[in-house]
């Protein structure tokens, strides 16, 4: 009985852990959002974040969303609408389309691809058509969005890939 209860708690904990990982997703330039204000169709919209990471919202003007989670942005909009526009607004923000990641080097179809939650290097390579026959089996590098001006970091095939990441697959010499 105790083993069953412990297993059940472990499964629930891991499920909630993964759900919270997605809600912690930091918004950035290129993300497509659906903003819904319940009961206010004129204030509900679908919007892509600008290259500066901002959105233009009715009544509120330009809102900087860089680094905010969907929940945090929802609260920003809710509190500003409640400050003189609506009584107790209910706001939901959801990501419809994540910004892209980039994969180059020894893959069949290098380029930009839409991010998918749970993306690893192995899955990214699959999206890019797989490795070429000249691809190295262990020379994979990533430059994250936050480290664009830094040296690439060597990663393994199971490393997570984030939106905005630039991945390079090196060539093998043997």
C-alpha positions as CSV (number, residue, x, y, z in Angstrom):
1,X,0.0,0.0,0.0
2,X,2.8,2.5,0.9
3,X,4.7,1.6,-2.2
4,X,1.6,2.3,-4.3
5,X,1.0,5.6,-2.6
6,X,4.7,6.6,-3.0
7,X,4.6,5.7,-6.7
8,X,1.4,7.7,-7.2
9,X,2.9,10.8,-5.5
10,X,6.0,10.5,-7.6
11,X,4.0,10.3,-10.8
12,X,1.9,13.3,-9.8
13,X,4.9,15.3,-8.8
14,X,6.7,14.6,-12.1
15,X,3.5,15.5,-14.1
16,X,3.1,18.8,-12.2
17,X,6.8,19.5,-12.6
18,X,6.6,19.3,-16.3
19,X,3.5,21.4,-16.4
20,X,5.2,24.1,-14.4
21,X,8.2,24.0,-16.7
22,X,5.9,25.0,-19.6
23,X,4.3,27.8,-17.6
24,X,7.8,29.2,-16.8
25,X,8.5,29.5,-20.5
26,X,10.0,33.0,-21.0
27,X,8.3,34.9,-23.8
28,X,10.4,36.5,-26.5
29,X,10.4,38.0,-30.0
30,X,8.5,35.9,-32.5
31,X,6.2,34.1,-30.2
32,X,2.5,34.1,-31.3
33,X,0.1,34.6,-28.4
34,X,-3.6,34.3,-27.9
35,X,-4.8,36.8,-25.3
36,X,-8.4,36.3,-24.1
37,X,-10.3,38.6,-21.8
38,X,-13.4,36.7,-20.9
39,X,-16.6,38.5,-21.8
40,X,-14.7,41.2,-23.7
41,X,-14.3,40.1,-27.4
42,X,-12.8,43.5,-28.4
43,X,-9.9,43.0,-26.0
44,X,-9.2,39.4,-27.0
45,X,-6.6,39.1,-29.7
46,X,-4.0,37.0,-31.4
47,X,-0.6,38.8,-31.6
48,X,3.0,38.0,-32.5
49,X,5.6,39.6,-30.3
50,X,7.7,42.2,-32.1
51,X,11.4,41.9,-32.5
52,X,11.7,44.0,-29.4
53,X,9.5,41.6,-27.5
54,X,6.6,44.0,-27.2
55,X,2.9,43.9,-28.1
56,X,0.5,46.7,-28.8
57,X,-2.6,46.2,-26.7
58,X,-5.9,48.2,-26.9
59,X,-6.2,50.9,-24.2
60,X,-2.9,50.0,-22.6
61,X,-0.5,50.8,-25.5
62,X,2.8,49.0,-25.8
63,X,3.6,46.3,-23.3
64,X,7.1,44.8,-22.9
65,X,6.8,41.0,-22.6
66,X,10.5,40.0,-22.8
67,X,11.2,37.3,-20.2
68,X,7.7,37.2,-18.8
69,X,5.8,33.9,-18.5
70,X,2.3,33.7,-19.9
71,X,1.0,33.8,-16.3
72,X,3.0,37.0,-15.6
73,X,1.8,38.7,-18.8
74,X,-1.8,37.7,-18.0
75,X,-1.4,39.4,-14.6
76,X,0.2,42.5,-16.1
77,X,-2.7,42.9,-18.5
78,X,-5.3,42.0,-15.9
79,X,-4.0,44.6,-13.4
80,X,-3.8,47.4,-16.0
81,X,-7.3,46.7,-17.3
82,X,-8.6,46.6,-13.7
83,X,-7.0,50.1,-13.1
84,X,-9.8,52.1,-14.6
85,X,-11.1,50.1,-17.6
86,X,-12.8,46.9,-16.3
87,X,-14.2,45.6,-13.0
88,X,-12.4,42.3,-12.1
89,X,-11.2,41.3,-15.6
90,X,-10.3,37.6,-16.2
91,X,-7.3,37.3,-18.6
92,X,-5.7,34.3,-20.1
93,X,-2.5,34.3,-22.2
94,X,-1.5,31.2,-24.2
95,X,1.3,30.6,-26.7
96,X,-0.1,29.5,-30.0
97,X,3.3,29.3,-31.8
98,X,6.7,29.3,-30.2
99,X,9.6,31.2,-31.7
100,X,12.0,29.4,-33.9
101,X,15.3,27.6,-33.2
102,X,18.0,27.2,-35.8
103,X,20.0,24.2,-36.8
104,X,23.0,24.3,-39.2
105,X,25.9,22.1,-40.3
106,X,25.7,18.4,-41.1
107,X,21.9,17.9,-41.2
108,X,19.9,17.2,-44.4
109,X,17.7,20.3,-44.2
110,X,19.4,23.1,-42.2
111,X,17.4,26.2,-41.3
112,X,14.8,27.6,-38.9
113,X,12.1,25.4,-37.3
114,X,9.3,26.2,-34.8
115,X,10.1,25.2,-31.3
116,X,8.1,22.4,-29.7
117,X,7.9,21.9,-25.9
118,X,10.2,19.0,-24.8
119,X,12.6,19.5,-27.8
120,X,16.0,17.9,-27.6
121,X,18.9,17.9,-30.0
122,X,17.9,14.4,-31.2
123,X,14.4,15.6,-32.0
124,X,15.7,18.8,-33.6
125,X,18.0,16.8,-35.9
126,X,15.0,14.6,-36.9
127,X,13.0,17.8,-37.8
128,X,15.9,18.8,-40.0
129,X,15.8,15.5,-41.9
130,X,18.5,13.7,-39.9
131,X,22.2,13.7,-40.0
132,X,24.2,13.8,-43.3
133,X,26.6,10.9,-43.8
134,X,29.5,13.3,-42.9
135,X,28.0,14.4,-39.5
136,X,30.1,14.0,-36.4
137,X,28.7,11.6,-33.8
138,X,29.7,13.9,-30.9
139,X,30.5,17.4,-32.1
140,X,27.3,19.3,-31.4
141,X,27.3,23.0,-30.3
142,X,24.7,25.5,-29.2
143,X,24.5,29.2,-28.8
144,X,21.5,30.2,-26.7
145,X,19.5,33.3,-27.3
146,X,20.9,34.8,-24.1
147,X,24.5,34.0,-25.0
148,X,24.5,35.2,-28.6
149,X,27.8,37.1,-28.2
150,X,29.6,34.1,-26.5
151,X,31.4,31.0,-27.6
152,X,29.3,28.0,-28.6
153,X,28.8,25.3,-25.9
154,X,29.4,21.7,-26.6
155,X,26.3,19.5,-26.0
156,X,25.2,15.9,-26.3
157,X,22.4,14.4,-28.3
158,X,19.9,14.5,-25.4
159,X,20.5,18.2,-24.5
160,X,17.3,20.3,-24.5
161,X,17.0,22.9,-27.3
162,X,15.2,26.1,-26.5
163,X,13.5,28.7,-28.7
164,X,16.0,31.1,-30.3
165,X,18.9,28.5,-29.9
166,X,21.3,28.1,-32.8
167,X,22.6,24.5,-33.0
168,X,25.6,23.5,-35.2
169,X,26.4,19.9,-36.1
170,X,30.1,19.6,-37.0
171,X,31.5,17.4,-39.8
172,X,33.4,14.2,-38.9
173,X,36.7,13.6,-40.5
174,X,36.6,9.8,-40.3
